[in-house]
Amino acid sequence: MSDAPAKKAKRPLWIAVVGLLLGAVALWGSSRLVWFAEFRDGGVRGTVLYTETGSQRAVALIPLALLALAGTAGLIATGGWPRRVLGVVLAVSGLAAVWIGVAGGSFSGFADGLPVAQMLGARGLAILGGILVTAGGLAAIKGAGRMPRLGAKYSAPGAKKKAAKDPETELWEALSDGEDPTATR
C-alpha cells in the first residue's frame, strides 16, 4: 500500500518525459518531409518540380528536437528550481516550434502536381511536436516539486526521518549505512 504514493509522484515525470520524447520525434520527422514545392523552369529539361524539406526551409526544427531530447535528460536529472527553469525553456521552445509550423504556411492556391498533403502534414507534425514539447515543459513546471529526482535517495544521508520503524528494518538500514547493529554501545 505504501507503493501507491511513490507511483503517483512518478506519474507527472513520466508524462513530461513521454511528451518531450514524442515532441522531439515529431519535430525531427517534420524536418524530413517536404515543406515547400513549386514548379521551376529547368531550361532544356522543361518545367521541373523543386522541393525543400523542413531542415532546408525551417532550419530550427532539428535544434528544437535536440533541445527537447536533451531536456528529457535534464528533467530526469534535476529537481526543484532548476527543473522549473528547464520547464520554462522547453515551453518557450515548444511555442517556437508551433510558430515555425504556422508561419509562412499557405493553405490555398496550390498548382496540380504539388505534394500538398505532404507539405500540410509536415507543418501539422511540427505544430503537434511543438504542442507536445510545450505540454512537457508546462508539466515540468507544474509538478517540479512532486516529481522524483535522480539520486534523491542518496543525497542527504543525515536527514533521514526518525519515525518508529520495525526493529528488523532498522537493523538492515544500519547495515546499509555501514554501522554494526549488533555492537553494544
C-alpha positions as CSV (number, residue, x, y, z in Angstrom):
1,M,0.0,0.0,0.0
2,S,2.9,2.4,0.6
3,D,4.0,2.0,-3.0
4,A,0.9,3.9,-4.4
5,P,2.1,7.4,-3.3
6,A,5.5,6.8,-4.9
7,K,3.8,5.8,-8.2
8,K,1.6,8.9,-8.1
9,A,4.7,11.0,-7.6
10,K,6.5,9.5,-10.6
11,R,3.5,9.8,-12.9
12,P,4.0,13.6,-13.8
13,L,7.6,13.0,-14.5
14,W,6.9,10.2,-17.0
15,I,4.1,12.2,-18.6
16,A,6.5,15.1,-19.2
17,V,9.3,12.7,-20.4
18,V,7.0,10.9,-22.9
19,G,5.6,14.2,-24.1
20,L,9.1,15.6,-24.7
21,L,10.3,12.4,-26.5
22,L,7.2,12.3,-28.7
23,G,7.6,16.0,-29.5
24,A,11.3,15.6,-30.4
25,V,10.4,12.7,-32.7
26,A,7.6,14.7,-34.3
27,L,9.9,17.7,-34.9
28,W,12.6,15.6,-36.4
29,G,10.1,13.8,-38.6
30,S,8.7,17.1,-39.8
31,S,12.2,18.2,-40.7
32,R,12.5,15.2,-43.1
33,L,9.2,16.0,-45.0
34,V,8.6,18.4,-47.9
35,W,7.8,21.9,-46.6
36,F,7.9,23.8,-49.9
37,A,7.4,22.9,-53.5
38,E,7.0,24.8,-56.8
39,F,7.4,24.3,-60.5
40,R,10.5,26.0,-61.9
41,D,11.8,26.4,-65.4
42,G,14.6,23.9,-65.9
43,G,15.8,25.2,-69.2
44,V,16.4,22.3,-71.6
45,R,14.7,19.9,-69.1
46,G,11.5,21.9,-69.2
47,T,9.4,22.6,-66.1
48,V,10.8,20.7,-63.0
49,L,9.4,20.3,-59.5
50,Y,11.6,22.0,-56.9
51,T,11.2,20.9,-53.3
52,E,12.7,21.9,-49.9
53,T,12.5,19.7,-46.8
54,G,11.8,21.1,-43.4
55,S,15.5,21.0,-42.5
56,Q,16.2,23.3,-45.5
57,R,13.1,25.6,-45.1
58,A,12.8,25.8,-41.3
59,V,16.3,25.2,-40.1
60,A,15.4,25.4,-36.4
61,L,13.4,22.2,-36.4
62,I,16.3,19.9,-35.7
63,P,17.9,22.0,-33.0
64,L,14.5,22.3,-31.3
65,A,14.1,18.5,-31.5
66,L,17.6,18.1,-29.9
67,L,16.7,20.6,-27.2
68,A,13.6,18.6,-26.4
69,L,15.7,15.4,-26.3
70,A,18.3,17.0,-24.0
71,G,15.5,18.5,-21.9
72,T,14.2,15.0,-21.2
73,A,17.6,14.0,-19.6
74,G,17.6,17.3,-17.8
75,L,14.1,16.7,-16.3
76,I,15.2,13.3,-15.0
77,A,18.4,14.6,-13.5
78,T,17.3,17.8,-11.9
79,G,14.7,18.8,-9.3
80,G,13.2,21.9,-7.7
81,W,14.0,25.3,-9.3
82,P,16.4,24.1,-11.9
83,R,13.6,21.8,-13.2
84,R,11.2,24.7,-13.3
85,V,13.7,26.8,-15.3
86,L,14.2,24.0,-17.7
87,G,10.5,23.6,-18.0
88,V,10.2,27.3,-19.0
89,V,12.9,26.9,-21.6
90,L,11.2,23.8,-23.0
91,A,7.7,25.5,-23.0
92,V,9.2,28.5,-24.9
93,S,11.0,26.3,-27.4
94,G,7.7,24.4,-28.0
95,L,5.9,27.6,-28.7
96,A,8.7,28.5,-31.1
97,A,8.1,25.2,-32.9
98,V,4.4,25.9,-33.2
99,W,5.2,29.3,-34.6
100,I,7.5,27.8,-37.2
101,G,4.8,25.4,-38.2
102,V,2.2,28.1,-38.6
103,A,4.2,31.0,-40.0
104,G,4.6,31.2,-43.8
105,G,2.1,28.4,-44.5
106,S,-0.2,28.8,-47.4
107,F,-3.4,26.9,-47.4
108,S,-4.7,27.8,-50.9
109,G,-3.6,28.4,-54.5
110,F,-1.6,25.2,-55.0
111,A,-0.9,24.0,-58.5
112,D,-1.8,20.5,-59.6
113,G,1.0,18.0,-59.1
114,L,2.5,19.5,-56.0
115,P,2.8,17.3,-52.8
116,V,0.2,19.4,-50.9
117,A,-0.7,16.7,-48.5
118,Q,2.9,16.2,-47.5
119,M,3.5,19.9,-47.1
120,L,0.5,20.4,-44.9
121,G,1.3,17.2,-43.0
122,A,4.8,18.4,-42.3
123,R,3.6,21.7,-40.9
124,G,1.0,19.9,-38.9
125,L,3.6,17.5,-37.5
126,A,5.8,20.4,-36.5
127,I,2.8,22.0,-34.7
128,L,2.0,18.8,-33.0
129,G,5.6,18.4,-31.9
130,G,5.6,22.0,-30.6
131,I,2.4,21.4,-28.6
132,L,3.9,18.2,-27.1
133,V,7.1,19.9,-26.1
134,T,5.2,22.9,-24.6
135,A,3.0,20.5,-22.7
136,G,6.0,18.6,-21.4
137,G,7.6,21.9,-20.3
138,L,4.4,23.0,-18.5
139,A,4.1,19.6,-16.8
140,A,7.7,20.0,-15.6
141,I,6.9,23.5,-14.2
142,K,3.7,22.4,-12.5
143,G,5.0,19.2,-11.0
144,A,8.6,20.1,-10.3
145,G,8.2,19.7,-6.5
146,R,6.3,16.4,-6.6
147,M,8.4,14.7,-9.2
148,P,11.2,12.3,-8.1
149,R,14.8,13.4,-8.7
150,L,17.7,11.3,-9.8
151,G,19.7,10.2,-6.8
152,A,17.4,11.8,-4.3
153,K,17.5,8.7,-2.2
154,Y,21.2,9.1,-1.6
155,S,21.5,12.9,-1.5
156,A,21.1,13.6,2.2
157,P,22.0,10.6,4.4
158,G,22.0,12.6,7.7
159,A,18.4,13.9,7.1
160,K,16.6,10.6,7.4
161,K,13.2,10.6,9.2
162,K,13.4,9.0,12.6
163,A,9.9,7.5,12.8
164,A,9.0,4.4,14.7
165,K,10.0,1.5,12.5
166,D,10.2,-2.2,12.6
167,P,13.3,-3.2,14.6
168,E,14.3,-5.6,11.8
169,T,14.1,-2.9,9.2
170,E,16.3,-0.6,11.5
171,L,18.9,-3.4,11.6
172,W,19.0,-3.6,7.8
173,E,19.2,0.2,7.4
174,A,22.1,0.3,9.9
175,L,23.9,-2.3,7.9
176,S,23.2,-0.2,4.7
177,D,24.7,2.9,6.5
178,G,27.9,0.9,7.3
179,E,27.2,0.5,11.0
180,D,27.3,-2.7,13.1
181,P,23.8,-3.1,14.6
182,T,24.9,-5.9,16.9
183,A,27.7,-3.8,18.6
184,T,26.8,-2.7,22.1
185,R,27.2,0.9,22.9
